[in-house]
Amino acid sequence: MSDTKVIVVTGASDGIGAAAARRLHTDGHTVVVVGRSAQKTRAVAAELGADSFVADFTRLDDIERLAAELRTAYPRIDVLVNNAGGVFGTRTKTVDGFEKTFQVNHLAPFLLTRLLLDTLIASRASVLQTSSTVRFAKEIDLDDLDHDHAYDPVHAYGASKLENILFTTELHRRHHADGLSTACFYPGNVRTNFASDTTSTIMRTVRFLGTKPVIGNLLLSTPEQGADQIVWLAEGVPGTDWRPGAYYYKRKDVQPKNPQALDTDLARGLWERSEELLAARLPQSA
């Protein structure tokens, strides 16, 4: 095992985040549990004897508070796991005015990473991002990231997971020379409560089938299996065990099955557009 690390895991109150937190704790790391549900988050943290922080990613004020609390509590952060996310149903705007899927899955983790950037660079940290297959993600429109036109919950989710890959690529391009390492990964189809809030027929069907023992075992992996890549990347040495800036599936450096994921201009454009949307909350540098 690698040296003991300080590892912040968002979305750690359930699913693969909680499974990863448990495994990393067992391996001797200092795990910081971040989740939306105060009850679930504190329960996981109490089980591990770990610190916990509650933040709702539909509220950017929560992200600013979370970043400030983490900076104060942890002068060194070795790994930030941006794992929180969700797939939703009817198009909804957050209190901040952004489409909910876009904010929870991309904009909030983008903001959290940016606000922690000085600490992460000083720590020569790894930033890990939970993504998806993105095979069927439609074209991203940088002028309509909120899906004001032709909204569909599955399309919004696919776009946000593609944005996770693009964010990872651009974060690598901008800051790998500063000592930061990045990677994103597809955990596979996992049996969790992940899509519990969706009204999407496709997503609800997958969730229903996952409750059937025989079919579910064929279609879906366990949270522990899905968490394997978080643990492997978090404990590994960037540049030795895995390639910074890459996309992983089953511990393999693979090429995303969507040409947009390889578009460096789109990655740069998404970063710049995200900065514009968050300008009032971001530091002026970086």
VMD Tcl script that draws the C-alpha trace (Angstrom):
set ca {
  {0.00 0.00 0.00}
  {1.07 3.59 -0.59}
  {1.90 6.02 2.19}
  {-0.98 7.26 4.31}
  {-2.91 10.00 2.54}
  {-5.58 12.59 3.35}
  {-8.43 11.72 0.98}
  {-11.60 13.80 0.59}
  {-14.50 11.84 -0.92}
  {-17.68 13.64 -1.98}
  {-20.87 11.67 -2.38}
  {-19.57 9.43 0.41}
  {-22.81 8.96 2.34}
  {-23.94 6.06 0.13}
  {-23.08 3.94 -2.90}
  {-19.57 3.74 -4.29}
  {-18.46 6.80 -2.33}
  {-19.28 5.15 1.00}
  {-17.74 1.86 -0.16}
  {-14.55 3.66 -1.19}
  {-14.40 5.56 2.11}
  {-14.66 2.31 4.05}
  {-11.95 0.59 2.02}
  {-9.59 3.57 2.16}
  {-10.10 3.83 5.92}
  {-9.37 0.13 6.32}
  {-6.16 0.66 4.36}
  {-5.07 3.26 6.90}
  {-5.75 6.55 5.14}
  {-7.29 9.67 6.68}
  {-10.67 9.77 4.97}
  {-12.90 12.85 4.93}
  {-16.56 12.01 4.30}
  {-18.64 14.57 2.38}
  {-22.33 14.05 1.63}
  {-25.69 15.75 1.20}
  {-27.69 13.87 3.83}
  {-26.57 14.90 7.31}
  {-27.87 11.66 8.84}
  {-26.24 9.32 6.31}
  {-23.00 11.29 6.11}
  {-22.51 11.39 9.87}
  {-23.41 7.71 10.16}
  {-20.67 6.70 7.71}
  {-18.19 9.03 9.39}
  {-19.07 7.70 12.85}
  {-18.57 4.13 11.62}
  {-15.08 5.05 10.44}
  {-14.18 7.51 13.17}
  {-13.66 10.06 10.40}
  {-14.43 13.75 9.95}
  {-17.53 14.62 7.98}
  {-18.89 17.66 6.17}
  {-22.42 18.14 4.87}
  {-22.96 20.02 1.61}
  {-25.83 20.16 -0.85}
  {-24.45 20.50 -4.36}
  {-27.66 22.20 -5.51}
  {-26.55 25.18 -3.42}
  {-23.29 26.84 -4.42}
  {-23.15 28.66 -1.08}
  {-22.70 25.20 0.44}
  {-19.75 24.55 -1.88}
  {-18.04 27.78 -0.86}
  {-18.57 26.94 2.81}
  {-17.33 23.38 2.30}
  {-14.17 24.57 0.56}
  {-13.44 27.05 3.36}
  {-13.97 24.37 6.02}
  {-11.74 21.89 4.22}
  {-8.96 24.45 3.74}
  {-9.05 25.25 7.45}
  {-9.21 21.65 8.64}
  {-6.72 20.16 6.18}
  {-3.65 22.17 5.17}
  {-2.72 19.12 3.10}
  {-5.14 17.22 0.85}
  {-3.53 14.38 -1.09}
  {-6.59 13.25 -3.03}
  {-9.88 14.93 -3.89}
  {-12.49 12.48 -5.18}
  {-15.26 14.35 -7.00}
  {-17.82 11.56 -6.78}
  {-21.06 13.34 -5.85}
  {-23.66 13.38 -8.61}
  {-27.09 12.34 -9.70}
  {-29.58 11.90 -12.51}
  {-32.89 13.68 -12.17}
  {-36.25 13.95 -13.87}
  {-38.31 17.01 -14.66}
  {-36.15 19.99 -15.57}
  {-35.48 21.99 -12.42}
  {-33.46 25.12 -11.74}
  {-31.45 25.38 -8.51}
  {-31.54 28.37 -6.17}
  {-28.47 29.55 -8.10}
  {-30.39 29.55 -11.37}
  {-28.70 26.59 -13.09}
  {-30.23 23.37 -14.40}
  {-29.96 20.87 -11.56}
  {-28.06 18.08 -13.36}
  {-25.51 20.51 -14.81}
  {-24.89 22.14 -11.44}
  {-24.70 19.00 -9.28}
  {-22.60 16.92 -11.68}
  {-20.29 19.54 -13.18}
  {-20.52 23.10 -11.91}
  {-20.38 22.32 -8.17}
  {-17.35 19.98 -8.37}
  {-15.68 22.45 -10.74}
  {-16.17 25.19 -8.13}
  {-15.00 23.00 -5.25}
  {-11.85 22.02 -7.11}
  {-11.08 25.60 -8.09}
  {-11.57 26.88 -4.54}
  {-9.24 24.18 -3.21}
  {-6.73 24.57 -6.02}
  {-3.96 26.26 -4.03}
  {-4.11 23.56 -1.35}
  {-4.24 20.78 -3.95}
  {-1.25 22.12 -5.88}
  {0.79 22.66 -2.71}
  {-0.04 19.05 -1.72}
  {0.85 17.70 -5.20}
  {-2.58 16.12 -5.05}
  {-4.60 13.86 -7.31}
  {-8.07 14.98 -8.40}
  {-10.27 12.03 -9.36}
  {-13.60 12.37 -11.11}
  {-16.40 9.81 -11.35}
  {-17.72 9.88 -14.91}
  {-19.65 7.42 -17.06}
  {-19.50 5.64 -20.38}
  {-20.58 8.81 -22.35}
  {-21.01 6.59 -25.42}
  {-24.45 8.03 -26.17}
  {-23.92 11.59 -24.93}
  {-25.22 14.09 -27.45}
  {-23.40 17.20 -28.61}
  {-22.54 19.69 -25.87}
  {-23.64 23.26 -26.59}
  {-21.50 25.70 -24.60}
  {-24.21 28.32 -25.12}
  {-26.91 26.06 -23.65}
  {-25.28 24.19 -20.77}
  {-28.53 24.60 -18.81}
  {-30.47 22.70 -21.49}
  {-32.99 25.47 -21.98}
  {-33.84 23.87 -25.33}
  {-35.00 20.28 -25.82}
  {-34.36 19.11 -22.25}
  {-34.19 15.39 -21.61}
  {-33.00 13.91 -18.28}
  {-30.85 11.23 -19.89}
  {-29.26 13.73 -22.29}
  {-28.61 16.15 -19.41}
  {-26.94 13.38 -17.42}
  {-24.84 12.21 -20.39}
  {-23.72 15.77 -21.08}
  {-22.68 16.31 -17.46}
  {-20.62 13.10 -17.44}
  {-18.93 14.17 -20.66}
  {-18.24 17.52 -19.01}
  {-16.52 15.62 -16.18}
  {-14.07 14.15 -18.68}
  {-13.48 17.49 -20.39}
  {-12.90 19.16 -17.01}
  {-10.36 16.48 -16.07}
  {-8.55 16.94 -19.39}
  {-8.35 20.71 -19.04}
  {-7.37 20.59 -15.35}
  {-4.51 18.31 -16.39}
  {-3.46 20.64 -19.20}
  {-3.46 23.72 -16.99}
  {-1.94 22.37 -13.79}
  {-0.07 19.10 -14.27}
  {3.16 21.09 -14.59}
  {2.35 22.56 -11.16}
  {2.35 19.09 -9.63}
  {-1.37 18.29 -9.86}
  {-2.47 14.91 -11.22}
  {-5.93 14.12 -12.57}
  {-7.92 11.12 -13.74}
  {-11.53 10.28 -14.43}
  {-13.15 6.88 -14.57}
  {-16.28 4.93 -15.40}
  {-17.26 2.72 -12.44}
  {-19.61 0.57 -14.52}
  {-23.31 0.08 -13.83}
  {-23.56 -0.16 -10.07}
  {-26.46 -1.23 -7.85}
  {-26.99 1.91 -5.73}
  {-29.63 4.56 -4.96}
  {-27.99 6.80 -7.56}
  {-31.04 7.29 -9.85}
  {-33.66 7.30 -7.11}
  {-34.79 10.86 -7.92}
  {-35.23 10.39 -11.65}
  {-38.46 10.21 -13.64}
  {-36.59 8.92 -16.69}
  {-38.21 5.72 -17.94}
  {-34.85 4.27 -19.00}
  {-33.16 4.95 -15.68}
  {-36.13 3.73 -13.64}
  {-36.24 0.52 -15.68}
  {-32.54 -0.14 -15.00}
  {-33.12 0.51 -11.29}
  {-36.12 -1.86 -11.25}
  {-34.23 -4.65 -13.01}
  {-31.39 -4.16 -10.56}
  {-33.70 -5.20 -7.72}
  {-34.20 -8.62 -9.31}
  {-31.48 -10.95 -7.96}
  {-30.62 -12.87 -11.14}
  {-31.02 -10.01 -13.62}
  {-29.49 -7.48 -11.25}
  {-26.38 -9.58 -10.75}
  {-25.92 -9.75 -14.52}
  {-26.56 -6.05 -15.20}
  {-25.09 -4.35 -12.16}
  {-22.00 -4.59 -10.00}
  {-21.87 -4.02 -6.24}
  {-20.88 -0.67 -4.72}
  {-17.65 -2.30 -3.55}
  {-16.82 -3.36 -7.11}
  {-17.70 0.11 -8.41}
  {-15.49 1.71 -5.75}
  {-12.46 -0.32 -6.78}
  {-11.18 2.29 -9.24}
  {-11.49 5.09 -6.69}
  {-9.37 3.09 -4.25}
  {-6.87 2.02 -6.91}
  {-6.38 5.54 -8.26}
  {-6.34 7.17 -4.82}
  {-3.71 4.78 -3.46}
  {-1.66 4.66 -6.65}
  {1.26 6.82 -7.67}
  {0.46 9.10 -10.63}
  {2.88 8.59 -13.48}
  {3.84 5.16 -12.16}
  {0.61 3.28 -11.46}
  {-1.63 5.36 -13.71}
  {-1.32 8.04 -16.38}
  {-2.38 11.56 -15.35}
  {-5.09 13.12 -17.49}
  {-6.47 9.76 -18.61}
  {-9.88 8.05 -18.51}
  {-10.10 4.66 -16.84}
  {-12.41 1.66 -16.90}
  {-11.64 -1.49 -14.90}
  {-8.18 -0.08 -14.10}
  {-7.38 0.26 -17.78}
  {-6.42 3.45 -19.58}
  {-9.04 3.53 -22.34}
  {-10.32 6.02 -24.88}
  {-13.83 7.35 -24.20}
  {-16.30 6.17 -26.82}
  {-17.36 9.68 -27.74}
  {-15.25 11.94 -29.99}
  {-16.24 15.04 -28.01}
  {-14.28 13.72 -25.03}
  {-11.08 14.14 -27.07}
  {-11.85 17.68 -28.23}
  {-9.27 19.90 -26.51}
  {-10.92 23.07 -27.80}
  {-14.22 21.98 -26.28}
  {-12.46 21.22 -22.98}
  {-10.91 24.67 -22.95}
  {-14.21 26.27 -23.91}
  {-16.09 24.45 -21.15}
  {-13.54 25.60 -18.57}
  {-13.80 29.20 -19.72}
  {-17.60 29.11 -19.83}
  {-17.74 27.56 -16.35}
  {-15.50 30.34 -15.06}
  {-17.82 32.93 -16.59}
  {-20.82 31.38 -14.88}
  {-19.02 31.28 -11.52}
  {-17.06 34.53 -11.85}
  {-18.42 36.08 -8.66}
  {-17.36 33.04 -6.60}
  {-13.91 32.34 -8.03}
  {-10.48 33.75 -7.19}
  {-9.05 35.87 -9.98}
  {-6.00 33.71 -10.69}
  {-5.74 30.16 -12.21}
}
mol new
graphics top color blue
foreach p $ca { graphics top sphere $p radius 0.5 }
foreach p [lrange $ca 0 end-1] q [lrange $ca 1 end] { graphics top cylinder $p $q radius 0.2 }
display resetview
